[in-house]
Amino acid sequence: MKAVKTPSIALIGECMIELQHRADGSLQQSFGGDTLNTAVYLSRELGEGAKVDYVTALGDDSFSDAMCQSWAGENIGLSRVQRLPGRLPGLYCIQTDAAGERRFLYWRNEAAVRDCFTTPAAAPILAALPAYDVLYFSGITLAVLGALGREKLLETLIAARQRGAQVVFDNNYRPRLWASVEEARAAYRSVLPHVDLALLTVDDEQALFHFSDCDAVFAAYEQVGTPEVVLKRGAEACLIRCNGEAFAVPAQKVERVVDTTAAGDSFSAAYLASRLKGGTPVEAAEAGHRLASRVIQVPGALIPR
C-alpha cells in the first residue's frame, strides 16, 4: 500500500446507538459501528494532516444530531452524511461475559443507512467518492446497503481504482444481517477483486467460506489478486502477506480483558494509518496491536481520547 502525505479517506457504513449492558443491570448509552469505530481511531492516529469523512445516512432525530456532533468533535467530516426526514439510526446492545467476550443484540431493520445509496441525494456523494485517496468499507457495509446499494458501491470502487484510489476492506461477517450464506458469499466475491488491502478476521473467514486453515485463506485471496492481506487472530499473532512476502506479528499481552468490542476495528485503523504514513506491514501490525490492547481494557467501542 502506498503512503500518502495528506490522505483523504472516506469510510462507508453504519453508526448505531450503542447500549452497553453493565453488571448492575444499567445501560450506558453511546454510539458505535464497525466502520465508524475505525473512522474515529483513524482520525486520532492520523491527526489534522488527514481528511477523514464518514459516508452514511441518518434520521432527523435527536440521536442523529448527537452522532453528528460527536463525529465533528473527532474531526470526522460530515459532508457525506445524509439526513433522511422521519428516519432513525439503528440500535444495538452489547452484553459481555466474565472473560470480556461480547454478544450483540440488534434493532436495525428500518435504519436510515439502508437507503444510503438509493436516494436522489446520494448521486453527488457517489460521484465524489472516487476522488478520495482511500475508500474503506466492511462486510457489514455490504449487508446493510442491500442489493441495489451494493451495485452502486461496486461501481464506485471500480471508478475509484481507475483514478488511483486505494480500496480497503474489513471482512466483518455477521450472519444475522444476510438472508443466506450464499447471498453473503456472492456479495463478498463481487467486491474482492477490487480491494487493495484486506483486513480479515480469521473466524469470520472460516464462518463464511469454510476455509480449513490460514494458508487456505491466503491462497484464496492470492487467487483473487489482493496484494496485501492481514489476518487478525485475536490474542494470537496476526499473519500478513504483502506482495509475495509473509510476516507474523505477535499480539500484545493484556492481563485483564474488559471488553473486546472494536478490537478489530481499532487494529484496522492503526494498521491503515501506519501504512499511509509509510510504515512497513510489520510496523503497521505492531501499531494495530498496541491500539487494540488499549481498547480491550475499556468498556464500549470507543475509549476516551
N, C-alpha and C positions, 0 to 999 in steps of 0.2 A: 504494500500500500504506500502510495507516495505521500510525502509530507506536504503540508500546505501552510504557508506562513500566517495568513489571517483567514482561516477557513470559514465558509458559510455552510451550515448544516441544517437540514430540515428533517425532523423526526415525525413520523406519521403514525398515529394511533389513537388510543383512547385513555383519558383520565377519568377516574370514577371517585365518588365519595367513598372514603375508607373508614370503616368502623373497626377499631382494634378492641377485641374482647379481652378484658382484664380478668385477673384471677378472682377478684371480688365480685364479679358479675357486671361491673360497669362497662360502658363503651366509650372509648376515646375516639373522637371524630377528626379525620384529616383527609388528605387526598392522595391518590396513588394510581398507578397503572404502569405496565412494564416499560413502554417507550417514554412515558412522562418521567418515570424514575431515572431512566438513562439520560434524558434531556437535562434534568436538574443536576445530576452528578457531572455530566459532560460540561455544562456551563461553569460549574465550580472548578473543574480541573483545567479548563482552557482559559478562564478569566476573560477580561474585557477585550482581548485581542481577537475573539471569535464572535461570529454571529450564529446563535442557536435559536431556531424558530420551531415552534410546535404546530403541527398540522392536524386539526381535529374539528369536530362540531360539538357545540354545547347548546343548552337551552337559554332562555332569557330569565332564569330564576336566580334567587339569591346565592345558591350554592355555586352556580356557574360564574356569577360575579366574583365570588370569593376565590374560585380557582384562578381566574384571570389575574386577580390582584396578587395572589401567591406566586404565580409564574413570573409576573413582572418584577417581583421582588427578588427573583432568582436570575434576572437578566435574560429571561426567555422571551423571544419576540412573539407578539400576538397577532401579527398582520395576516397570518394564515389560519386563524381561528374563526369559524363561522358561528354565529349565534342564531339559532332557529327558534322563532316565536312559538310558545306553547310547549316546547320540548324540555326534557330533563336529561341530566347525565346519568350514567349507570351508578350502581352502588354495590359494594361488596364488604363482607365482614371477614376478618382474619381471626381464626382460633388457633392457638398454639398449644402443643403438649409439653410435657416436662422436659423433653430434650430440645425444645425450640423448633421442632418441625411444625409446619403450618398446614391448616386446612382452610379453604376458601368457600364462602357461600356467596352466590352472585344474584343480583337483580339488575338485569341489563337488556332485556328483550326490546324495550322501547327506547333505548338510549339514542340520543340525537346523532351520535357518531355513525350510526348505521346508514345515514343519508349523506355522509361527509362528501362523497364524490359524485353524488347524483343530483344535487340541487343546481339551479341556474348560477348561483353564486360560486359554485365550485370551479366553473370554467376558467376564470382568470387565475385561480390558485394552481390548478393543474398546469396551466400554461407557464407559470412562473417557476415551477419546481425544477425543470431541467437546468436552470441557470445556477443552481446551488453546487458547491464543491462535493458535498456528500448528501446522499439520501439514506435514511435509516428507517427500517420498519421491522416488524416481527411476525411470527406466526399468529399471534393474537390479532394484529392488524389485519391479516388476511381473513381471519374468521369474522371479525365484526364488520368489515366493509361489505360483505355479501358478494354475490356473483358479479353483479354489474360494477360495483366499486372495484373489485379485483381486476376486471378488464381495464378500467381506467388507470389503475395503478401500474399494471403491466405496460401499457402504452407509455406511461410517464417514465418508467425505468429504462425502457429501450431508448427513448428520446434523450434522457439524461446521459446515458453512457455514450451515445453518439456525440454529445457535446463535451465529453471528457469528465463527467462526474463519476464519483466512486459510489457504489451501492453496497450498503452494509445490512446484513440480515441476521437477526437473532431468532432461533427456531421456535422457542416458547410454544409448545404444542399443548393445548387444553382440549381434551376430547369432548367435554360438555358443550363447547362452542360450535361443534360441527355436527351435521346431520348423520355423517358416517365417516369412518376412517378412509374410505375410498375417496370421498369428496375432499378431505384434507390432503391426502397424498397428491391428488390431481392439482390442487391449488399450489402446493409447495413446489411440485415439479415444473409448474408453468413459470415460476419466477427464478428458480435456482440458476438457470443458465445465464442470468443477467446480474449475478451477485459477484462482487469483488472480494468481500470479506464475510465469511460465515462464522458467526459466534454461536456455537452449538452446546446444548446440554445433553450429555450422553443418555440420560434416562429418557428424554423426550425423543431422541432419535430412535432409540430401541422400541419405544412405545408406538411410534408412528410407522416406522419402516421395518421393524423386527430385525435389525442388524444383529449379528451374532456377537460381535466384539468391536473394539475401537478401530482395528485395521479395516473391517468391513465398511465402517462409516467413512474413513478416509478414502478408501477405494471408490466408493460411490461418488464422492464429491470430486475426486480426480477425474472420473469419467465425465462428470458434468462440465468440468473445466473451471472450477472455482480456484483461483490462485492462492488464496490464504484461508485456512480453516483452523479454527480454535475449538478444541473440545473441552468444555468445562465439566469437571467431575467432582464437584463439592469439595470435601476435605482432602481429596487426593490431588496429585499433580495434574495440571492441565497439560494437554498434548497439542502441539501445533505442527501443521505442515504448511510451509510457505515457500512457493516457487521451488519445490523439489527438496527443501531442507526440512528436517524433523527436529523438534525440540520438546523436552519435558521440563516443566517449571513447577517446583513444589509449592503447595499452598502454605499459608502462614498458620501456625498453630494458635488456637484460641482455647483458653481454659474453660470458659463458660459461654455457650451459645444461648442467647436470649431469644432471637427471632431471625429465621433465615430469609424472611421476606426481603426481596430486592437484592439478595446476594449476587445473583447472576446479572441483574441489571446494572449494578454498580461496577462489577468486574468489567462488563462490556464498555461502560463509559470510560473508565480509566484506561483500558486497553486501547480504545479508539483514540482517546486524547493523546496518549503517548505516541502512537503511530503517526498521528497528524503532526506532532511536534518533532518527528524524525527519529523516534526511538526504535530500537530493534524489536522483533517479536518477543524475545526473552525479556527485555526491559519493560515492554508493554504488559506482559503477563505478570511480572513482578508488581507493577503498579496496580494491576487489576486485583491481585491477591491482597495487597495492602489495604486498598479501599474496602473490599468485601469483608475483610477480617474486622474492620471497624463497624461496618453496617450491621453485621450479625450479632453484635453485642448491645444493640439498642432496639427497643420495640418499634414496630412500624417500618414503612418503606423508606422514609427519608429521615436521616439523622440530622441533628442541629448543625448549622454551618460551623 
